Amino acid sequence: MWTDEIVEEIHRIRDEYAKSFNYDLDAIFTDLRKKQTESGREIVNLSRKSGRTARWSRRARDISVEP
């Protein structure tokens, strides 16, 4: 069976990182948030704004076509 060396390396690094936190997801999440804050990069929120779709869809339903 063929194995991808790059994927294997990524899995190894990811496992070492998780092992360094004793596989504690809360600790991993806290560390990632800390690294994100310290990076100084702009944090972009890509979640949809609520109400925008509903507003347009509601308007589309309110428009009636007269024969």
PyMOL commands that place a pseudoatom at each C-alpha (Angstrom):
pseudoatom trace, name=CA, resn=MET, resi=1, chain=A, elem=C, hetatm=0, pos=[0.000, 0.000, 0.000]
pseudoatom trace, name=CA, resn=TRP, resi=2, chain=A, elem=C, hetatm=0, pos=[1.254, 3.475, -0.906]
pseudoatom trace, name=CA, resn=THR, resi=3, chain=A, elem=C, hetatm=0, pos=[1.795, 5.992, 1.899]
pseudoatom trace, name=CA, resn=ASP, resi=4, chain=A, elem=C, hetatm=0, pos=[2.260, 9.717, 1.557]
pseudoatom trace, name=CA, resn=GLU, resi=5, chain=A, elem=C, hetatm=0, pos=[5.337, 10.822, 3.491]
pseudoatom trace, name=CA, resn=ILE, resi=6, chain=A, elem=C, hetatm=0, pos=[4.050, 14.378, 3.899]
pseudoatom trace, name=CA, resn=VAL, resi=7, chain=A, elem=C, hetatm=0, pos=[0.718, 13.239, 5.348]
pseudoatom trace, name=CA, resn=GLU, resi=8, chain=A, elem=C, hetatm=0, pos=[2.547, 10.849, 7.676]
pseudoatom trace, name=CA, resn=GLU, resi=9, chain=A, elem=C, hetatm=0, pos=[4.770, 13.701, 8.877]
pseudoatom trace, name=CA, resn=ILE, resi=10, chain=A, elem=C, hetatm=0, pos=[1.748, 15.943, 9.500]
pseudoatom trace, name=CA, resn=HIS, resi=11, chain=A, elem=C, hetatm=0, pos=[0.076, 13.180, 11.514]
pseudoatom trace, name=CA, resn=ARG, resi=12, chain=A, elem=C, hetatm=0, pos=[3.257, 12.662, 13.540]
pseudoatom trace, name=CA, resn=ILE, resi=13, chain=A, elem=C, hetatm=0, pos=[3.632, 16.384, 14.291]
pseudoatom trace, name=CA, resn=ARG, resi=14, chain=A, elem=C, hetatm=0, pos=[-0.046, 16.703, 15.192]
pseudoatom trace, name=CA, resn=ASP, resi=15, chain=A, elem=C, hetatm=0, pos=[0.191, 13.721, 17.536]
pseudoatom trace, name=CA, resn=GLU, resi=16, chain=A, elem=C, hetatm=0, pos=[3.324, 15.127, 19.223]
pseudoatom trace, name=CA, resn=TYR, resi=17, chain=A, elem=C, hetatm=0, pos=[1.568, 18.462, 19.717]
pseudoatom trace, name=CA, resn=ALA, resi=18, chain=A, elem=C, hetatm=0, pos=[-1.526, 16.817, 21.228]
pseudoatom trace, name=CA, resn=LYS, resi=19, chain=A, elem=C, hetatm=0, pos=[0.637, 14.542, 23.380]
pseudoatom trace, name=CA, resn=SER, resi=20, chain=A, elem=C, hetatm=0, pos=[2.456, 17.594, 24.794]
pseudoatom trace, name=CA, resn=PHE, resi=21, chain=A, elem=C, hetatm=0, pos=[-0.912, 18.671, 26.240]
pseudoatom trace, name=CA, resn=ASN, resi=22, chain=A, elem=C, hetatm=0, pos=[-1.776, 15.128, 27.361]
pseudoatom trace, name=CA, resn=TYR, resi=23, chain=A, elem=C, hetatm=0, pos=[-4.484, 15.113, 24.642]
pseudoatom trace, name=CA, resn=ASP, resi=24, chain=A, elem=C, hetatm=0, pos=[-6.487, 17.710, 26.613]
pseudoatom trace, name=CA, resn=LEU, resi=25, chain=A, elem=C, hetatm=0, pos=[-8.624, 19.551, 24.049]
pseudoatom trace, name=CA, resn=ASP, resi=26, chain=A, elem=C, hetatm=0, pos=[-9.270, 22.513, 26.362]
pseudoatom trace, name=CA, resn=ALA, resi=27, chain=A, elem=C, hetatm=0, pos=[-5.519, 23.021, 26.854]
pseudoatom trace, name=CA, resn=ILE, resi=28, chain=A, elem=C, hetatm=0, pos=[-4.871, 22.666, 23.106]
pseudoatom trace, name=CA, resn=PHE, resi=29, chain=A, elem=C, hetatm=0, pos=[-7.618, 25.181, 22.323]
pseudoatom trace, name=CA, resn=THR, resi=30, chain=A, elem=C, hetatm=0, pos=[-6.244, 27.636, 24.893]
pseudoatom trace, name=CA, resn=ASP, resi=31, chain=A, elem=C, hetatm=0, pos=[-2.752, 27.322, 23.416]
pseudoatom trace, name=CA, resn=LEU, resi=32, chain=A, elem=C, hetatm=0, pos=[-4.012, 27.859, 19.863]
pseudoatom trace, name=CA, resn=ARG, resi=33, chain=A, elem=C, hetatm=0, pos=[-5.986, 30.937, 20.937]
pseudoatom trace, name=CA, resn=LYS, resi=34, chain=A, elem=C, hetatm=0, pos=[-2.873, 32.293, 22.667]
pseudoatom trace, name=CA, resn=LYS, resi=35, chain=A, elem=C, hetatm=0, pos=[-0.782, 31.731, 19.528]
pseudoatom trace, name=CA, resn=GLN, resi=36, chain=A, elem=C, hetatm=0, pos=[-3.478, 33.394, 17.425]
pseudoatom trace, name=CA, resn=THR, resi=37, chain=A, elem=C, hetatm=0, pos=[-3.504, 36.469, 19.668]
pseudoatom trace, name=CA, resn=GLU, resi=38, chain=A, elem=C, hetatm=0, pos=[0.289, 36.683, 19.790]
pseudoatom trace, name=CA, resn=SER, resi=39, chain=A, elem=C, hetatm=0, pos=[0.613, 36.396, 15.999]
pseudoatom trace, name=CA, resn=GLY, resi=40, chain=A, elem=C, hetatm=0, pos=[-0.588, 39.976, 15.539]
pseudoatom trace, name=CA, resn=ARG, resi=41, chain=A, elem=C, hetatm=0, pos=[-2.534, 38.989, 12.440]
pseudoatom trace, name=CA, resn=GLU, resi=42, chain=A, elem=C, hetatm=0, pos=[-5.984, 40.347, 11.740]
pseudoatom trace, name=CA, resn=ILE, resi=43, chain=A, elem=C, hetatm=0, pos=[-8.683, 37.922, 12.840]
pseudoatom trace, name=CA, resn=VAL, resi=44, chain=A, elem=C, hetatm=0, pos=[-11.517, 37.717, 10.320]
pseudoatom trace, name=CA, resn=ASN, resi=45, chain=A, elem=C, hetatm=0, pos=[-14.963, 36.416, 11.242]
pseudoatom trace, name=CA, resn=LEU, resi=46, chain=A, elem=C, hetatm=0, pos=[-16.485, 34.579, 8.270]
pseudoatom trace, name=CA, resn=SER, resi=47, chain=A, elem=C, hetatm=0, pos=[-19.725, 33.577, 9.948]
pseudoatom trace, name=CA, resn=ARG, resi=48, chain=A, elem=C, hetatm=0, pos=[-22.901, 34.818, 8.319]
pseudoatom trace, name=CA, resn=LYS, resi=49, chain=A, elem=C, hetatm=0, pos=[-24.629, 37.808, 9.762]
pseudoatom trace, name=CA, resn=SER, resi=50, chain=A, elem=C, hetatm=0, pos=[-28.020, 36.802, 11.076]
pseudoatom trace, name=CA, resn=GLY, resi=51, chain=A, elem=C, hetatm=0, pos=[-31.081, 38.437, 9.621]
pseudoatom trace, name=CA, resn=ARG, resi=52, chain=A, elem=C, hetatm=0, pos=[-29.671, 39.377, 6.234]
pseudoatom trace, name=CA, resn=THR, resi=53, chain=A, elem=C, hetatm=0, pos=[-30.905, 36.277, 4.419]
pseudoatom trace, name=CA, resn=ALA, resi=54, chain=A, elem=C, hetatm=0, pos=[-34.171, 36.230, 6.347]
pseudoatom trace, name=CA, resn=ARG, resi=55, chain=A, elem=C, hetatm=0, pos=[-34.793, 39.870, 5.502]
pseudoatom trace, name=CA, resn=TRP, resi=56, chain=A, elem=C, hetatm=0, pos=[-34.381, 39.312, 1.764]
pseudoatom trace, name=CA, resn=SER, resi=57, chain=A, elem=C, hetatm=0, pos=[-36.313, 36.063, 1.701]
pseudoatom trace, name=CA, resn=ARG, resi=58, chain=A, elem=C, hetatm=0, pos=[-39.161, 37.644, 3.685]
pseudoatom trace, name=CA, resn=ARG, resi=59, chain=A, elem=C, hetatm=0, pos=[-39.284, 40.539, 1.235]
pseudoatom trace, name=CA, resn=ALA, resi=60, chain=A, elem=C, hetatm=0, pos=[-39.409, 38.132, -1.687]
pseudoatom trace, name=CA, resn=ARG, resi=61, chain=A, elem=C, hetatm=0, pos=[-42.431, 36.395, -0.143]
pseudoatom trace, name=CA, resn=ASP, resi=62, chain=A, elem=C, hetatm=0, pos=[-44.187, 39.698, 0.471]
pseudoatom trace, name=CA, resn=ILE, resi=63, chain=A, elem=C, hetatm=0, pos=[-44.036, 40.712, -3.177]
pseudoatom trace, name=CA, resn=SER, resi=64, chain=A, elem=C, hetatm=0, pos=[-47.148, 39.515, -4.933]
pseudoatom trace, name=CA, resn=VAL, resi=65, chain=A, elem=C, hetatm=0, pos=[-47.483, 39.228, -8.676]
pseudoatom trace, name=CA, resn=GLU, resi=66, chain=A, elem=C, hetatm=0, pos=[-50.714, 40.644, -10.036]
pseudoatom trace, name=CA, resn=PRO, resi=67, chain=A, elem=C, hetatm=0, pos=[-52.089, 39.085, -13.228]
for i in range(1, 67): cmd.bond("trace and resi %d" % i, "trace and resi %d" % (i + 1))
show_as sticks, trace
zoom trace
